Amino acid sequence: MPGNSFGQLFRITTAGESHGPGNVVIIDGVPPGLELSVDDLRPDLARRRPGQSHIVTQRDEPDEPEILSGVFEGRTTGTSLAILIRNTDQRSKDYSDIRELYRPGHADYSFDARYGVRDYRGGGRSSARETTARVAAGAVAKKLLATACGARIVGYVTQVGDIRAQGLAPESVTLEQVETLPDGQPNIVRCPDPDAAAKMVALIEELRKAGDSIGGAAEIVATGVPAGLGEPVFDKVKADLAKALFSLPAVLGVEYGIGFGCATMRGSQHNDVFINRASAGAAPQIGTRTNRHGGMLGGITTGMPIVLRAAVKPTSSLPIEQETVTRSGEAAKIRTKGRHDPCLLPRFIPMAEAMVAIVLADHWLRWRAQCGG
């Protein structure tokens, strides 16, 4: 099965299924000497793990990472880094009734069309369970970027259904705002607008009780990324970021900067004016007054914050009855058993951050290799 690797110099290869023994990622290209331990991996895996609140799937997985190779005495060796996250709470029997049925919204039929065989237990390779490996790799990429250039990547929920966050300044949103409400309680929906967050939670709870699900949108912001990363034609940073986000389950749309808002703008309205952002007497620091370009021009980073948004569909697995067909084409009814998120957005955030970090780490290494930085 091709298509399991991503990246050039920071290259990840993943393996594993939803109901198999576990998921593993092999990372090539991590420079030697980077301080790394499982403690660096645990926080983002905890943000992704199931069972973390009442508005996500209640599958109970600790998602404890094991570093199998590539680290010695607390530092990377420069050789392949292998990380394993075991599955411990699979309930494969929940899927025995649907082995001959195609679940609406899932990849069941397309897998059959492609391979002639499929793992019907929770979607197998197409399950979001695979993203545990990506999040572990993303944690490594985040640490590399923070160490190399001080870059920071923060994602957050901006919309659930028709409820939208208000008044957010993307470059100013902090991880603390995303994870914790002003009163100190966990921000289980990961929206930094507390009023909107409360409404989002109420809507998700309402739909969960009704056996339904809801979609939404997320924003991912990378600050501190130096100007000059990326290539001008096929390997544009924006193109690689789009592929990275579209490779995540349930993503139906990606935009950056002003995005589709550009369709109604004049060039004089859309262009970001260049300015010197340095204080008087300091070395020039070229930037722009506004950031409608989202931190990338000509496929190359400008040093301004990289701002991306992703639209995420409602969860396809529903306990309410739906129409479908069997593998032989006979009409049938289906109810999906198992434990599923009524809204994917809260756990999508660390997945999206991970993919953005992997792309930027890859392009930083490529820039360093060519330009000797």
C-alpha positions in Angstrom: 0.0 0.0 0.0 1.9 3.1 -1.2 1.3 6.6 0.2 2.4 6.0 3.7 5.3 8.4 3.7 5.3 12.2 3.7 8.1 14.8 3.5 11.6 15.0 1.9 14.3 15.8 4.5 12.0 15.5 7.5 10.3 12.4 6.3 7.7 10.4 8.2 6.4 6.9 7.4 3.4 5.5 9.4 1.9 2.1 9.8 -1.0 0.7 11.8 -4.8 0.3 11.9 -7.6 1.3 14.2 -8.0 -2.2 15.7 -4.5 -3.6 15.2 -1.9 -3.8 17.9 -0.8 -0.2 17.5 0.4 2.6 15.3 4.1 3.4 14.6 5.9 6.2 12.9 9.5 6.2 11.6 11.0 9.7 11.2 14.0 10.2 9.0 16.0 13.4 9.0 15.9 14.5 12.6 19.3 16.2 13.2 21.5 14.6 15.9 21.8 16.2 19.3 18.2 17.3 19.8 17.0 16.7 23.3 14.1 14.4 23.2 12.1 12.1 25.5 8.6 10.7 25.8 7.8 13.7 27.9 8.1 15.8 24.8 5.5 13.6 23.1 2.9 13.1 25.8 1.3 16.6 25.9 0.1 16.6 22.3 -0.9 12.9 22.4 -3.0 13.7 25.5 -4.7 16.5 23.6 -5.5 14.0 20.8 -6.4 11.0 22.9 -10.0 9.7 23.1 -11.9 9.8 26.3 -10.5 13.1 27.4 -14.0 14.7 27.9 -17.7 13.9 27.6 -18.0 15.5 24.1 -15.5 13.1 22.4 -15.4 9.4 21.8 -15.3 7.4 25.1 -12.8 4.9 23.7 -10.3 4.7 26.6 -6.7 4.8 25.2 -3.7 6.0 27.3 -1.7 6.7 24.1 1.5 6.3 25.9 4.4 6.6 23.4 7.4 4.3 23.2 10.6 5.5 21.5 12.1 2.4 19.9 15.1 3.9 18.2 17.0 7.1 17.3 17.5 8.5 20.9 20.5 7.8 23.1 21.1 9.3 26.5 18.3 11.8 26.0 19.4 13.1 22.6 18.6 12.2 19.0 21.4 10.3 17.2 20.6 11.3 13.7 19.4 7.8 12.8 15.8 6.8 12.1 13.6 7.7 15.0 10.8 5.1 15.6 7.8 5.8 17.9 5.1 3.3 18.8 1.7 4.0 20.3 -0.2 0.8 21.2 -3.9 0.2 21.0 -5.4 -1.1 24.2 -9.1 -0.5 24.1 -10.3 -1.9 20.8 -13.8 -3.4 20.6 -13.8 -5.1 17.2 -17.0 -7.0 18.0 -18.9 -3.6 17.7 -18.2 -3.8 13.9 -19.1 -7.5 13.2 -22.6 -6.6 12.1 -21.3 -4.2 9.3 -18.7 -6.4 7.7 -20.9 -6.7 4.6 -22.4 -3.2 4.7 -21.1 0.1 3.4 -21.2 2.9 6.0 -22.4 6.3 4.6 -19.6 8.9 4.6 -16.9 6.3 5.1 -14.2 4.8 2.9 -15.7 1.3 3.0 -16.7 1.1 -0.7 -13.7 3.0 -2.0 -11.3 0.6 -0.2 -13.2 -2.3 -1.7 -13.0 -0.7 -5.1 -9.2 -0.1 -4.7 -8.1 -3.3 -3.0 -10.9 -5.8 -3.2 -10.5 -6.3 0.6 -10.9 -4.1 3.6 -10.5 -4.0 7.4 -14.1 -3.3 8.5 -13.1 -2.8 12.1 -13.4 0.9 12.6 -12.1 1.7 9.1 -8.7 0.1 9.5 -6.1 2.2 7.8 -8.6 5.0 7.0 -9.4 5.5 10.7 -8.3 8.7 12.5 -6.7 6.4 15.0 -3.7 6.4 12.5 -3.1 10.1 13.4 -1.6 9.1 16.8 1.6 8.4 14.8 1.4 11.8 13.1 0.9 13.7 16.3 4.0 12.0 17.8 6.0 13.0 14.8 4.5 16.5 15.0 5.7 16.9 18.5 9.3 16.1 17.3 8.9 18.6 14.5 7.6 21.3 16.9 10.6 20.8 19.2 13.0 21.0 16.2 11.4 24.2 15.0 11.3 25.8 18.5 15.0 25.0 19.0 16.1 26.0 15.5 14.2 29.2 14.9 11.8 29.8 17.8 8.7 29.0 15.8 5.4 28.3 17.5 2.3 26.5 16.1 -1.1 26.9 17.8 -4.4 25.6 16.5 -7.9 26.3 17.7 -11.6 25.8 16.9 -13.2 28.8 15.2 -16.6 27.3 14.3 -18.9 24.4 15.3 -22.1 24.3 13.2 -23.3 27.9 12.9 -21.5 29.1 16.1 -18.5 31.2 15.3 -15.7 32.5 17.5 -15.5 36.3 17.6 -12.7 38.8 18.0 -9.7 36.5 17.7 -6.3 37.9 16.6 -4.6 34.8 15.2 -1.0 35.8 16.0 -1.9 36.5 19.6 -3.9 33.3 20.5 -1.9 31.2 23.1 -1.9 27.5 23.9 -3.2 28.4 27.4 -6.3 30.1 25.9 -6.9 27.1 23.7 -6.6 24.6 26.6 -8.0 26.5 29.6 -11.0 28.7 30.2 -10.6 32.0 32.1 -12.0 30.3 35.2 -9.3 27.6 35.1 -11.6 24.8 33.8 -10.4 22.8 30.8 -11.5 24.2 27.5 -12.8 20.9 26.2 -13.9 22.3 22.8 -10.6 24.2 22.3 -12.1 27.5 21.2 -10.4 30.6 22.7 -13.6 32.6 22.7 -15.2 31.5 26.0 -18.7 32.6 25.1 -18.6 30.8 21.8 -17.0 27.8 23.5 -19.9 27.3 25.9 -22.4 27.5 23.1 -20.3 25.0 21.0 -20.3 22.5 23.9 -24.0 22.8 24.4 -24.6 22.2 20.7 -22.3 19.1 20.6 -24.1 17.7 23.7 -27.5 18.2 22.1 -26.5 16.4 18.9 -24.7 13.6 20.8 -27.9 12.9 22.7 -29.8 12.9 19.4 -27.4 10.4 17.9 -26.2 12.9 15.3 -22.9 14.8 14.7 -21.8 18.3 13.6 -18.9 19.8 11.6 -17.0 23.0 12.0 -13.7 24.8 11.2 -10.3 25.2 12.8 -7.5 27.8 12.4 -3.8 27.0 12.7 -1.2 29.7 13.1 2.5 29.4 12.9 4.6 32.4 14.3 8.3 32.9 14.3 8.8 31.1 11.0 11.7 32.8 9.2 11.3 34.3 5.7 12.7 32.3 2.8 11.3 28.7 3.4 9.7 27.0 0.4 10.1 26.6 -3.3 8.5 28.7 -6.0 6.8 26.1 -8.2 5.7 22.6 -7.3 7.0 22.6 -3.7 5.3 25.8 -2.5 4.9 25.9 1.2 1.2 26.6 0.7 0.9 23.6 -1.5 2.6 21.2 0.9 0.5 22.6 3.8 -2.7 22.1 1.8 -1.7 18.5 1.1 -0.7 17.9 4.7 -4.1 19.1 6.0 -6.1 17.4 3.3 -4.4 14.2 4.2 -6.1 14.3 7.6 -9.4 12.4 7.8 -12.6 14.5 7.5 -11.0 17.7 6.0 -13.1 19.0 3.1 -11.6 22.5 2.7 -8.4 24.4 3.3 -7.6 28.1 2.9 -4.9 30.5 4.0 -4.7 34.2 4.6 -7.8 36.0 3.4 -8.7 32.8 1.6 -11.9 32.8 -0.4 -12.4 36.4 0.8 -10.1 37.4 -2.1 -12.8 36.6 -4.6 -14.6 39.9 -4.0 -11.6 42.2 -3.4 -9.8 44.6 -5.7 -6.0 44.3 -6.0 -5.6 47.6 -4.2 -7.6 46.2 -1.3 -5.9 42.8 -1.3 -2.2 43.7 -1.5 -0.3 43.9 1.8 1.9 47.0 1.9 5.6 46.3 2.8 7.1 48.2 5.7 10.2 48.1 7.9 9.0 46.6 11.2 12.3 47.3 13.0 12.6 50.0 15.6 14.6 53.2 14.8 18.3 52.6 14.4 18.0 48.8 14.3 18.7 46.6 11.3 15.9 46.5 8.7 13.1 44.0 9.4 11.0 43.8 6.3 7.3 42.8 6.9 3.8 43.9 5.9 1.3 46.1 7.6 -1.4 43.6 7.1 -1.4 39.8 6.5 -4.0 39.0 3.9 -1.3 36.8 2.2 -1.2 34.5 5.2 2.6 34.5 5.6 3.4 33.1 2.2 4.1 34.8 -1.2 5.2 32.9 -4.3 5.1 29.7 -2.3 7.8 31.1 0.1 7.4 32.3 3.7 7.6 36.0 4.3 8.3 35.9 8.1 4.7 37.0 8.8 2.4 34.6 10.7 1.3 31.7 8.6 -2.5 31.5 9.0 -4.4 28.5 7.8 -8.0 27.3 8.1 -9.6 23.9 7.6 -13.2 22.8 7.3 -14.0 19.5 9.0 -17.0 17.5 8.1 -19.5 16.0 10.7 -18.6 12.5 12.0 -19.8 9.9 9.6 -20.4 7.1 12.2 -23.9 7.5 13.6 -26.1 5.3 15.8 -29.2 6.5 14.1 -30.5 4.4 11.2 -29.4 5.2 7.7 -29.9 3.7 4.3 -27.1 1.8 2.5 -26.3 -1.2 0.4 -24.4 -4.5 1.0 -21.3 -5.5 -0.8 -23.5 -7.3 -3.3 -25.6 -4.2 -3.9 -28.7 -5.1 -2.0 -30.6 -2.3 -0.2 -30.1 -2.4 3.6 -30.3 -0.3 6.8 -27.3 0.4 9.0 -26.7 1.7 12.5 -23.0 2.2 13.4 -22.1 0.8 16.8 -19.0 1.7 18.7 -17.7 4.9 20.3 -17.4 8.0 18.1 -16.9 11.7 18.4 -20.1 13.7 18.0 -17.8 16.5 16.7 -14.3 15.9 15.4 -13.0 19.5 16.0 -11.7 19.2 19.7 -9.4 16.3 18.8 -8.6 17.6 15.3 -6.5 20.5 16.7 -3.3 18.6 17.7 -3.6 16.6 14.4 -3.6 19.8 12.3 -0.8 21.4 14.4 1.3 18.2 13.8 0.9 18.3 10.1 1.8 22.0 9.8 4.8 21.4 12.0 6.0 18.5 9.9 5.8 20.5 6.7 7.6 23.5 8.2 10.3 21.3 9.8 10.9 19.7 6.4 11.2 23.0 4.6 13.5 24.4 7.3 15.8 21.5 6.8 15.6 21.9 3.0 16.5 25.6 3.3 19.4 24.8 5.6 20.7 22.1 3.2 20.7 24.5 0.2 21.5 27.8 1.7 23.8 26.7 4.6 21.9 28.5 7.3 
